[in-house]
Amino acid sequence: MKKKIVMLLMITSIFSCTEIDSRSVSSISNPIKKDNIIGNWILVSSHSELSPESNLDSATKCEKKSILNFNKDGSVTGTVFTNLSNKNCHEEEVNSTWKNNSNIDYTIDGSVVDIIFQENNSSFTISCGINVDMCLFKIPHSINTFNKL
């Protein structure tokens, strides 16, 4: 009788360990997907959508100091630099929100923009179209490219 009780306890403990192990394995094999945009990004170039044949980078040295921080909580912080009449470098703090709507459609401060990731998700372009308020430098029809810091 004693042997049967010990055997029953051993079998029960094996099954309970197997159940715990299978839950651990499934959580490792199916991690929660992290959005690629989360992180710190620096502006590297800006181009016009209206003249796609032009490879000229219109971002100034001042504007390329712009940094955006896309946070896990859906906030965007950072600093955007702009040239005012090509004279002074103007600094503006960013305090916005973001949401991933689908593969490339994001909502930033209520405006839908296209964000396309490249180079193993270490770079992205944001296409502003006619949405002047969302475009970093208030230039409509622009494509801004950022690299991850």
N, C-alpha and C positions, 0 to 999 in steps of 0.2 A: 504494500500500500504506500509506504514511504517513497519507494522508487517511482511510483506512478505520479505522486504529487510533485516530486522534484522534476520529473520529465515534463509535466504539464506547465510548471513554472518556467522551465527553460524554453519550451516552445512559445509560450506567451511572450517572453522577453525578446525572443528572436523576431517575432512578428511586430512587436511594438517598435523595435529598433529599425526594422525595415521600413515601416511606415514613416518614421521621422526622417530616415535617410532619403526616401523618395521625395518627400516634401522639400528637403534641402537641395537635392539635385534639380528638381523642377524650377526652383527659384533662381538657381545659378544659370540654368540653360535658358531661361526666359526672363532676363533682367528688364527692369523698367527702362524704356527707351528714353535716352536723353536727347533733347532737341539740339541740333547742330549749332544753332545761333547763340546758345548760352556761352558767354565768355567775353573777353576784352578784344576789341577790334580797332585797328587804325586805318584811316583813309590812305589809299595808295594812288588812286587815280579817279578822274571824273571825265566822262565823255558825253557828247550830245547824241540823243536818239534821232535827232532830225537830220544829221549828216553821218550815218553809220560808216561811210567809206573813209571818213577822217579818223586817223589813229592818234590825233593830237590829244594829249592829256591837258585838259583845261584847269585842273586843280593847281593852285599856287603852292609854293613852299609853306606859306602860312596855313592854308587849308589842310595840308597834309599832316598837320599836328593834331587834327581832330581824332578823338578817341571815343568810342561808344562801348558801354558795358551792358550787355544783355544778361539780366539776372534771372535765376530760376523762378523767382516769385512773379515774373511777368513785368518787371519794371526795366526801364532803360535809363541809365545814368551816363554821365560823361561830360565832355567838353567839345564844342564845335568852334572852330576858328574860321573866320571869314575876312577877306580883304575888303575894306570899304574904299571904293574908288582907287584901288591899287596903291593906297598910301599906308594905312594903318592896319595892323593885324588885330581884329576884334575877337574877343573870347566870349562865348555864351555857354552857360551851364545847361545841360540836358536833363530833364526830368519827365520821362514819358512812360508809356506802357506798350507792351507787345503781346501778340497772340498768334500762334501758328494755326491757320485755318485749314491748310492742306499741304501738299508737297512744296509748292513755291509761293502760295498766297499767304501773306502775313498781314495782320492788322496792327498798325503802329499809330497810336493816338487816334483811333477811330478811322484811319485812312488805310485802304487796302493797297498794298504794294507787292511787287514780285521780287522775291529773293532767291537767287540761284547760287548754289554752292559749287565750288570747283576745288581742284588740287587737294583731293582727299579731305574735304571740308575745312581746309585751312584758309580759304578765301571765299568771299561771296560778293555778288553784284546785286545792287538794289536798283530797280528800275522805277522811276517816279512817274513817268508819263506826264499827264497834265496836272498832277496833284502838287501844286507849288508849295503848299503848306508843309508837306511831308519831306520834300527834297531838302537836303542838308543846307544847301547854299541858296535856297529859294530860286533855283533855276529850273523851270519846267522842262520836261523832256530830257532828263539827264539820267545817266547810268553811273553810279558811284561804286567803286570797288574797294573792299576792305580786306585786310589780312589779319589773321588771328595773332595776338601778341603772345 
